[in-house]
């Protein structure tokens, strides 16, 4: 019998965790997470890591498995996830379940990214410094000029994604998007992709309520505990950077007339309520970009839940 990997994907807050647990129990499978933030052990609330009850229901891999202080890439995920998948198949599993919303990680696993250029850490440090000092807008405009396709498809509110795409453009002289059109690598198992959707107004309401719940669960304290890491790539993430901007305003690092780096034109983040509004808005924009990213993938079977 051919081994099968079922990949459950979809926008943030759509309900992938519950659906993947139901599917995993059906096939007696663990869940292989495909989320570029839930892998970090220091980030829990702001990344919507499955609850203790959900983690206890089914064994999960790639949840809190790495640290923010170590550079982690889609290429590393491809290698580590493939090794795990092949081991689990060898142990007797016929069907495995993968779940997550990181499109680039899904593509790495399905199509392969071994030929993707290695990171230039010196250039990345310089771009990270610029992100911190200038905000993301200047970097976005450079990316738009060098690679319009990536500008229109990646999450340009995510400073790390912009840095990585721009880094590759500057390193290689080729568009970042061109590396995603390399010949697909073959896998020795069948792959089925299931995309979950909800009506947009329902999805946006779920996002808004989730952000409020994150704050109630202690998001501010979690972000404060990560202050020493705020310049690392992993922390250039919606839900964290907005709170850091609020901290900067409280500390007097941003004036009432100044602009924080979250998005130029937003103005300073003068209160927690304002930070929550920005997290909700930026998360909704991220969900829209996730759907746009996957919209061209004809292999996805979409299901409204």
C-alpha positions in Angstrom: 0.0 0.0 0.0 1.3 3.5 -0.9 2.0 5.6 2.1 0.2 8.9 2.3 0.8 12.3 3.9 -2.3 14.4 4.4 -1.4 18.1 4.7 -4.1 20.2 6.4 -3.5 23.9 5.7 -5.4 27.2 5.7 -5.4 30.7 7.1 -4.6 31.5 10.7 -7.5 30.9 13.1 -9.5 28.9 10.6 -9.6 25.8 12.9 -6.7 23.7 11.6 -5.7 22.3 15.1 -9.1 20.8 15.9 -9.6 19.4 12.4 -6.1 17.9 12.3 -6.6 16.2 15.6 -9.8 14.6 14.4 -8.1 13.5 11.2 -5.0 12.2 13.1 -7.2 10.1 15.5 -9.0 8.6 12.5 -5.7 7.4 11.0 -3.9 6.7 14.3 -1.3 9.2 13.3 0.7 11.8 15.1 0.5 15.4 13.9 3.6 16.9 12.2 3.3 20.7 12.7 4.2 22.9 9.7 4.2 26.3 11.5 7.3 28.5 11.3 6.6 30.0 14.7 5.2 27.3 16.8 8.5 25.5 16.6 10.0 28.0 19.0 9.9 26.9 22.6 10.0 30.5 23.8 6.8 31.5 21.9 3.5 30.0 23.0 0.7 32.5 23.5 1.4 34.7 20.5 1.8 31.7 18.1 -1.5 30.0 19.2 0.3 26.7 20.2 -2.2 23.9 20.7 -3.5 23.7 24.3 -2.2 21.1 26.7 -5.4 19.1 26.2 -4.9 19.2 22.4 -1.2 18.2 22.7 -2.2 15.3 25.0 -4.9 14.1 22.6 -2.3 13.4 19.8 1.4 13.3 19.7 2.8 16.5 18.0 6.1 17.0 16.3 7.8 20.4 15.6 6.0 22.1 18.5 8.4 23.9 20.9 11.2 21.9 19.3 13.7 24.7 18.6 14.9 27.9 20.2 14.7 31.5 18.8 18.4 31.9 19.2 19.1 29.4 16.5 18.6 30.3 12.8 15.9 28.1 11.4 14.9 28.0 7.7 12.5 26.3 5.4 15.4 24.3 4.0 16.2 22.9 7.5 12.5 22.1 8.0 12.4 20.2 4.7 15.3 18.0 5.8 14.1 17.4 9.3 10.5 16.8 8.4 11.4 14.4 5.6 13.6 12.4 8.0 10.8 12.2 10.5 8.1 11.3 7.9 10.3 8.5 6.5 11.0 7.2 10.0 7.3 7.2 11.0 6.4 5.3 7.8 9.1 2.8 8.5 7.6 2.3 11.9 4.3 1.1 10.4 2.2 4.2 9.9 0.4 4.1 6.5 -1.1 7.6 6.7 0.4 10.6 8.4 -1.1 14.0 9.1 0.7 17.4 8.8 -1.0 20.7 9.8 0.1 24.3 9.5 -0.2 27.6 7.9 3.3 28.3 6.8 3.1 28.1 3.0 6.8 28.3 2.4 7.4 25.4 4.8 4.7 23.4 3.0 6.3 24.1 -0.3 9.7 23.1 1.0 8.3 19.7 2.2 6.3 19.0 -0.9 8.5 20.4 -3.7 11.9 20.6 -2.1 14.2 23.6 -1.5 17.6 22.0 -1.2 19.0 24.3 -3.9 17.8 27.5 -2.1 20.8 29.7 -1.3 22.2 29.6 2.2 21.8 32.6 4.4 24.3 35.4 4.3 24.4 36.2 8.0 26.3 39.5 7.6 23.8 40.8 5.0 20.9 39.6 7.2 22.3 41.4 10.2 22.6 44.6 8.1 19.0 44.3 6.8 17.8 43.5 10.4 19.5 46.7 11.6 17.8 48.7 8.9 14.4 47.1 9.8 14.9 48.2 13.4 16.0 51.7 12.6 14.0 52.5 9.4 10.9 50.3 9.7 9.8 47.8 7.1 8.6 50.2 4.5 11.9 51.0 2.9 12.8 47.3 2.7 9.5 46.6 1.1 10.0 49.2 -1.6 13.4 47.7 -2.4 11.8 44.2 -2.7 9.0 45.6 -4.9 11.6 47.0 -7.3 13.7 43.8 -7.4 11.0 41.1 -7.2 7.3 42.3 -7.7 6.0 38.8 -7.6 7.4 38.2 -4.1 6.1 41.6 -3.0 2.6 40.6 -4.1 2.6 37.1 -2.5 4.6 37.1 0.7 3.4 38.6 4.0 5.1 42.0 3.6 4.0 43.0 7.1 6.4 40.3 8.4 9.8 41.9 8.5 11.6 38.6 8.6 9.9 37.5 5.3 10.8 40.7 3.6 14.4 40.5 4.9 14.8 36.9 3.6 13.4 37.7 0.2 15.5 40.8 -0.2 18.6 39.0 1.1 18.2 36.4 -1.6 17.7 39.1 -4.3 20.8 41.0 -3.3 22.9 37.8 -2.8 22.1 36.2 -6.1 21.0 38.9 -8.4 17.9 36.8 -9.1 14.3 37.3 -7.8 13.5 35.4 -4.6 10.4 34.1 -6.4 12.5 32.4 -9.1 13.8 29.8 -6.6 10.3 28.6 -6.0 9.9 27.6 -9.6 12.7 25.1 -9.6 11.9 21.5 -10.7 9.9 19.7 -8.1 11.6 16.9 -6.3 9.9 13.5 -6.1 8.7 12.1 -2.8 8.3 8.4 -2.2 4.8 8.8 -0.7 1.4 10.2 -1.8 0.6 13.8 -0.8 -3.0 15.0 -0.3 -3.6 18.7 0.5 -6.8 19.8 2.3 -7.4 23.5 2.6 -9.8 24.8 5.2 -11.8 27.9 4.8 -14.6 29.9 6.4 -16.7 32.8 5.2 -14.4 35.8 5.5 -16.6 37.6 8.1 -16.5 34.5 10.3 -12.7 34.1 9.9 -12.1 37.7 10.7 -14.3 37.5 13.8 -12.4 34.4 14.9 -9.1 36.3 14.5 -10.3 39.3 16.4 -11.6 37.1 19.3 -8.4 35.0 19.3 -6.2 38.1 19.7 -8.3 39.3 22.7 -8.0 35.8 24.2 -4.2 35.9 23.7 -4.0 39.1 25.7 -6.2 37.7 28.4 -3.9 34.6 28.5 -0.8 36.7 29.2 0.6 37.8 25.8 2.0 41.0 27.2 4.1 39.2 29.8 5.2 36.7 27.2 6.4 39.4 24.9 8.1 41.3 27.8 10.0 38.1 28.7 11.4 38.0 25.1 12.7 41.6 25.1 16.4 40.5 24.9 15.5 38.5 21.7 13.4 41.2 20.0 15.9 41.8 17.1 16.1 38.1 16.2 14.3 37.0 13.1 11.8 34.8 15.0 10.4 37.8 16.9 9.6 39.8 13.7 6.2 38.4 14.0 2.6 39.8 14.2 1.5 39.8 17.8 5.0 40.4 19.1 6.3 43.5 17.2 3.1 45.5 18.0 3.6 44.9 21.7 7.3 45.8 21.5 6.2 49.1 19.8 3.9 49.8 22.7 6.8 49.1 25.1 8.9 51.6 23.1 6.3 54.3 23.5 6.0 53.6 27.3 9.8 53.8 27.6 9.9 57.1 25.7 11.7 55.7 22.7 8.9 56.8 20.4 7.3 60.2 20.7 3.6 60.9 20.4 4.3 62.4 17.1 6.6 59.7 15.9 6.0 56.5 14.0 6.6 53.0 15.2 8.0 50.4 12.9 4.8 48.2 12.7 3.5 50.0 9.6 4.5 53.5 8.5 1.5 55.8 8.9 0.0 53.9 11.8 1.4 56.3 14.3 2.9 55.4 17.6 1.4 52.5 19.6 0.2 54.5 22.6 -1.8 51.9 24.4 -2.5 48.2 24.8 -5.9 48.8 23.1 -4.1 50.2 20.1 -1.6 47.3 20.0 -4.6 44.9 20.0 -6.2 46.7 17.1 -3.0 46.5 15.1 -2.5 42.8 15.9 -6.0 42.1 14.8 -5.7 44.1 11.6 -2.2 42.7 10.7 -3.4 39.2 11.4 -6.4 39.6 9.1 -4.1 40.9 6.4 -1.8 37.9 7.0 -4.8 35.5 6.6 -5.7 37.2 3.3 -2.2 36.8 2.0 -2.1 33.1 3.1 -5.2 32.5 1.0 -3.7 34.4 -1.9 -0.5 32.4 -1.7 -2.4 29.1 -1.9 -4.9 30.2 -4.4 -2.7 29.2 -7.3 -2.1 25.7 -6.0 -4.4 23.5 -8.0 -3.5 20.4 -5.9 -5.4 21.7 -2.8 -8.9 20.4 -2.1 -10.7 23.2 -0.4 -13.3 22.6 2.3 -15.4 25.1 4.1 -15.9 24.4 7.8 
